[in-house]
């Protein structure tokens, strides 16, 4: 359409003889867009002028295009309108890209997992290097067949290795040279339930033929003797051989700790809580306990597990106390508060691993399984008992109840729930 007005025919092609003069264009009123001054929440806009606030439009275009097609209301804007006002985005400038928090969380999670794995692998490697794999079970001859459960022979020795004279006096260990077994127990970790069986060191057993752990020579049977004599003759390998020969149960792993290591582990944990049912004293071990719930430090713990002369049942009562304490120790050590706290884990591992003697095939993972199996006994997932006793034997020793022993071993080998009981 032509916006020029009909001017009486003075335009081009008109029949009017008057000359063509300047044409007048009809005034076009620009649409007025109501302007609003910027709100406080939108921030300061340096391009917003007072003229824009009053609705004045100079008609000058900077060439910038804002919003959508002309004629659209609201923020779309058209030619000659004020550019839309945007609020700055949270956490950044108004023109910055939005923060992708999902991506940040994902990346942070990956970094955290990698860090935890690196810490765990480093700790595992360091702890494994501290273990003393000195016992070679391949030297043990005529071994029984493997059963369905994992069995550990756990030994507490009276070794005073690395202890000063002051420490020996403080812990009431005496100054005897060498080392002997102070406690022995079999831990059977089974799917049907865990069983901890104490072997009184005065048990009367047969010491069979064996191959010397150092010399490699063949030795004939030594006959009847107390169980702790086997360790004194040729160390851990002969002790394992003697236990296997007299029980028919194969021992998968061996773990031994001395006096100092035992006390240091307890102190590194900050003590172990125990409920002592009846108070007792013993000058030889240094024990002096009242009945009730209490926390034992390393010195007290060692006295608790070593005391035998304060009890009528002597060594049998002592083995029960040893089981009770080891279960409580494992229950406290095998917890997230210890394992996941480097300020507790490292001192605990450092206190015990360098004095812990194990077999060459035992890994840190196997050691962890042993502790969790002991914890299971304490939490009710299993049972603890003494080896069934039938009466007395030569040299003031204890005679095993062999029919019960054979049934007990059969149940463990077949991963059956243990029903055998001990009267002592």
C-alpha positions in Angstrom: 0.0 0.0 0.0 1.1 3.6 -0.6 1.3 5.8 2.5 1.5 9.0 0.5 -1.7 11.1 0.8 -3.9 11.9 -2.1 -2.8 15.5 -2.8 -5.2 16.5 -5.5 -3.4 14.8 -8.3 -0.1 16.7 -8.0 2.0 13.6 -8.0 3.7 11.8 -10.8 1.3 10.8 -13.7 -1.2 13.5 -12.6 -3.2 15.4 -15.3 -2.9 18.5 -13.1 -0.8 21.1 -14.9 0.7 22.5 -11.7 4.3 21.6 -11.0 5.1 18.9 -8.6 6.1 20.2 -5.3 7.4 18.5 -2.2 5.2 15.9 -0.9 4.0 15.7 2.6 4.3 12.5 4.5 1.7 11.7 7.1 3.1 11.7 10.6 3.4 8.3 12.1 3.3 8.0 15.8 5.7 5.4 17.3 4.1 3.1 19.8 5.1 4.0 23.3 6.4 1.2 25.5 6.0 1.9 29.2 9.4 1.9 30.9 10.1 0.8 34.4 13.1 1.9 36.3 15.3 -1.1 37.3 14.3 -2.8 40.4 16.8 -3.2 43.3 16.8 -7.0 42.8 17.9 -6.6 39.2 21.0 -4.8 39.9 22.3 -1.6 38.3 22.0 -1.1 34.5 24.4 1.5 33.2 22.4 1.8 29.9 19.1 2.7 31.5 18.6 6.5 31.3 16.2 8.9 32.7 14.9 9.6 29.2 13.9 6.0 28.9 12.2 6.2 32.2 10.0 9.0 30.9 9.1 7.1 27.7 11.1 9.3 25.3 12.4 7.5 22.2 14.9 9.3 20.1 14.4 6.8 17.3 18.1 6.2 17.1 19.0 2.5 16.8 22.4 1.2 17.9 21.9 -1.8 15.6 21.4 -4.2 18.5 18.5 -6.5 18.5 16.8 -7.5 21.7 14.1 -10.0 22.3 11.8 -11.5 19.6 9.8 -10.2 16.7 8.4 -6.6 16.7 5.1 -6.1 18.2 5.6 -8.7 20.9 4.9 -7.4 24.4 6.7 -8.1 27.6 10.4 -9.0 27.6 10.5 -9.7 23.9 10.7 -6.0 22.9 10.9 -4.7 19.4 12.8 -2.1 17.4 13.6 0.8 19.6 12.6 -0.7 22.9 14.7 -0.9 26.0 16.7 -4.1 26.3 15.3 -6.5 28.9 16.7 -6.3 32.4 18.0 -9.7 33.8 18.7 -10.5 37.4 22.2 -11.8 38.1 22.4 -15.6 38.5 23.1 -16.8 42.0 26.8 -17.4 42.7 28.1 -15.5 39.7 27.7 -12.5 37.4 24.5 -11.9 35.5 26.0 -12.9 32.2 27.9 -16.0 33.4 27.1 -19.6 32.5 25.0 -21.5 35.1 26.9 -23.7 37.6 26.5 -27.4 36.9 26.4 -28.7 40.5 25.7 -32.3 39.4 29.0 -32.4 37.5 30.8 -30.8 40.4 29.4 -33.4 42.8 30.2 -36.2 40.5 33.8 -35.1 40.1 34.2 -34.5 43.8 32.9 -38.0 44.5 35.4 -39.6 42.1 38.2 -37.7 43.7 37.1 -38.8 47.1 36.8 -42.5 46.1 40.3 -42.4 44.5 41.8 -40.8 47.6 40.2 -43.4 49.9 41.4 -46.2 47.6 44.9 -44.8 47.5 45.0 -44.5 51.3 43.7 -48.0 51.7 46.2 -49.5 49.3 49.0 -47.6 51.0 48.0 -48.7 54.4 47.6 -52.4 53.3 51.1 -52.3 51.7 52.7 -50.7 54.8 50.9 -53.1 57.2 51.8 -56.1 55.2 55.5 -55.2 55.3 55.4 -55.0 59.1 54.1 -58.6 59.5 56.8 -61.2 60.4 56.1 -64.2 58.2 58.6 -66.5 59.9 56.7 -69.7 60.3 57.0 -72.2 57.5 54.1 -74.7 57.7 55.4 -76.5 54.6 58.0 -78.1 57.0 55.2 -79.7 58.9 55.0 -83.4 57.9 52.1 -85.9 57.7 49.4 -83.2 57.8 45.6 -84.0 58.0 43.3 -83.2 55.1 41.9 -79.7 54.8 38.4 -79.2 56.2 35.6 -76.8 55.3 36.5 -74.2 57.9 39.5 -71.9 58.2 41.5 -72.8 61.3 44.0 -70.6 63.2 46.4 -71.6 66.0 46.8 -68.5 68.1 49.7 -68.4 70.5 50.6 -66.0 73.2 54.3 -66.4 74.1 56.2 -65.1 77.1 58.8 -63.6 74.8 60.4 -60.5 76.3 62.1 -59.5 73.0 62.8 -55.8 72.8 61.7 -55.1 76.4 63.9 -53.0 78.7 64.6 -54.0 82.3 62.1 -51.3 83.4 59.4 -52.6 81.2 60.0 -56.2 82.4 59.6 -55.0 86.0 56.5 -52.9 85.2 54.7 -55.8 83.4 55.8 -58.4 86.0 57.3 -60.6 83.2 60.5 -61.7 85.0 63.8 -62.0 83.1 63.8 -65.6 81.8 65.7 -66.0 78.5 64.1 -67.5 75.4 60.4 -67.9 75.0 57.7 -70.4 75.8 54.0 -70.6 75.1 51.9 -68.8 77.7 48.5 -69.5 76.0 47.3 -71.5 73.0 43.9 -71.7 71.3 42.4 -72.9 68.1 40.0 -70.6 66.3 37.8 -72.2 63.7 36.1 -69.7 61.4 33.1 -71.5 59.9 29.9 -70.5 58.1 27.9 -72.5 60.7 29.5 -70.4 63.5 32.9 -69.6 64.9 34.4 -71.7 67.7 37.4 -70.7 70.0 39.0 -73.7 71.8 41.6 -73.1 74.4 44.4 -75.7 74.7 45.7 -75.7 78.3 49.5 -75.6 78.1 49.5 -78.5 80.7 47.6 -80.8 78.3 49.2 -84.3 78.2 49.8 -85.1 74.5 52.1 -87.2 72.3 54.9 -85.4 70.6 55.3 -87.2 67.3 58.2 -87.5 64.8 59.1 -84.3 63.0 61.6 -82.6 60.7 63.7 -79.9 62.5 62.7 -76.4 61.4 66.3 -75.3 61.3 68.3 -78.4 60.7 65.9 -80.1 58.3 66.8 -83.5 60.0 64.2 -86.2 60.8 63.6 -86.8 64.5 61.7 -89.7 66.0 58.7 -89.4 68.3 59.3 -87.9 71.8 56.4 -89.7 73.5 54.1 -88.3 76.1 54.7 -84.7 77.4 53.0 -81.5 78.2 51.8 -79.5 75.2 54.0 -76.5 75.8 57.1 -78.7 75.6 56.6 -79.1 71.9 57.2 -75.3 71.4 60.2 -75.4 73.6 61.8 -78.2 71.6 61.5 -76.8 68.1 59.2 -73.8 68.0 56.0 -73.1 66.1 56.4 -75.8 63.4 56.6 -78.6 66.0 53.8 -77.1 68.0 51.5 -77.2 64.9 52.7 -80.7 64.1 51.8 -81.8 67.7 48.4 -80.2 67.7 47.5 -81.7 64.3 48.8 -85.2 65.3 46.7 -85.2 68.6 43.5 -83.7 67.2 43.4 -84.7 63.5 42.5 -81.1 62.7 44.6 -79.3 60.0 45.8 -75.8 61.0 45.6 -73.3 58.2 47.3 -70.3 59.8 49.6 -69.6 62.8 49.7 -66.3 64.7 51.9 -65.5 67.8 52.4 -62.4 69.8 54.7 -61.6 72.8 54.1 -59.8 76.0 55.2 -56.3 74.8 53.2 -56.4 71.6 50.1 -57.5 73.5 50.3 -54.7 76.0 51.2 -52.1 73.3 48.1 -53.0 71.2 45.8 -52.5 74.2 47.3 -49.1 75.0 47.1 -48.0 71.3 43.4 -48.8 71.4 43.0 -46.6 74.6 42.3 -49.7 76.7 39.8 -52.5 76.5 36.5 -52.6 78.4 35.9 -55.7 80.5 33.3 -56.9 82.9 35.1 -58.8 85.6 32.6 -60.9 87.5 34.7 -61.5 90.6 37.7 -59.6 91.8 41.1 -61.3 92.3 44.7 -60.6 93.2 47.9 -62.3 92.2 51.4 -61.0 93.1 53.2 -63.0 90.4 51.2 -61.4 87.5 50.6 -58.1 89.3 46.8 -58.6 89.0 44.6 -56.6 91.4 41.1 -56.3 90.2 37.7 -55.4 91.6 34.5 -56.8 90.3 32.6 -54.8 87.7 32.8 -53.0 84.4 36.2 -51.3 83.8 38.7 -50.4 81.2 42.0 -52.3 81.3 45.2 -50.7 80.0 48.1 -52.7 78.6 49.7 -53.6 82.0 46.4 -54.6 83.5 45.4 -56.6 80.5 48.6 -58.6 80.5 48.1 -59.4 84.2 44.5 -60.4 83.6 45.4 -63.0 80.9 48.4 -64.4 82.7 46.9 -65.0 86.2 46.6 -68.6 87.2 47.5 -69.0 90.8 44.5 -67.0 92.1 42.0 -69.6 90.8 41.1 -73.0 92.0 41.0 -74.3 88.5 44.3 -72.7 87.8 45.2 -73.0 84.1 41.6 -73.8 83.0 40.2 -70.6 84.5 43.1 -68.7 83.0 42.3 -70.0 79.5 38.7 -68.8 80.0 39.9 -65.3 80.9 42.2 -65.3 77.9 39.3 -66.1 75.6 37.1 -63.5 77.1 39.7 -60.8 76.8 40.7 -61.6 73.2 37.1 -61.5 72.1 36.6 -58.1 73.8 39.9 -56.9 72.2 38.8 -58.0 68.8 35.3 -56.6 69.3 36.9 -53.2 70.0 39.6 -53.3 67.3 37.5 -54.6 64.4 35.2 -51.5 64.4 34.8 -48.6 61.9 35.9 -46.2 64.6 39.3 -48.0 64.6 39.7 -49.2 61.0 38.5 -45.9 59.4 40.4 -43.6 61.8 44.0 -43.2 60.8 44.9 -41.7 64.2 43.8 -45.0 65.8 44.5 -47.5 63.1 48.2 -46.7 62.5 49.2 -46.7 66.1 47.3 -49.9 66.7 48.9 -51.6 63.7 52.3 -50.2 64.5 52.1 -51.3 68.1 51.4 -55.0 67.3 52.4 -55.9 63.8 56.2 -55.7 64.4 55.9 -58.2 67.3 53.3 -60.4 65.5 54.8 -63.6 64.1 52.7 -65.4 61.5 53.1 -68.2 58.9 54.5 -67.3 55.5 51.2 -67.8 53.7 49.2 -65.5 56.1 48.2 -62.2 54.5 46.9 -59.0 56.2 43.4 -60.0 54.8 43.7 -63.4 56.6 44.7 -61.6 59.8 41.6 -59.4 59.5 39.4 -62.4 59.0 40.9 -63.9 62.2 40.0 -60.7 64.2 36.5 -60.6 62.8 36.0 -64.3 63.6 37.0 -63.6 67.3 34.7 -60.6 67.3 31.9 -63.0 66.1 32.5 -65.2 69.1 32.2 -62.2 71.4 29.0 -61.0 69.7 27.3 -64.4 70.1 27.9 -65.7 66.6 29.7 -68.9 67.9 31.1 -70.2 71.1 34.2 -70.4 73.2 35.3 -73.5 75.3 38.2 -75.4 76.7 39.3 -78.6 75.1 37.2 -81.3 76.7 39.1 -82.7 79.7 38.6 -86.3 81.1 40.8 -86.0 84.2 44.4 -85.7 85.3 47.6 -87.2 83.8 51.3 -87.6 84.7 53.3 -84.6 85.9 50.2 -82.8 87.1 48.9 -82.5 83.5 45.4 -82.7 82.0 44.1 -85.6 80.0 41.8 -84.8 77.0 38.5 -86.5 76.6 39.3 -88.1 73.3 35.8 -89.3 72.2 34.6 -85.7 72.6 37.7 -84.3 70.9 37.1 -86.5 67.9 33.5 -85.5 67.6 34.4 -81.8 68.0 37.0 -82.1 65.2 34.5 -83.9 63.0 32.0 -81.1 63.4 34.5 -78.4 62.5 35.9 -80.3 59.5 32.4 -80.7 58.1 31.4 -77.1 59.0 28.6 -78.3 61.3 27.3 -76.4 64.3 29.4 -77.4 67.3 27.4 -79.2 69.9 30.2 -80.7 71.9 30.6 -79.2 75.4 33.4 -79.1 77.9 32.7 -79.6 81.6 35.7 -77.4 82.6 
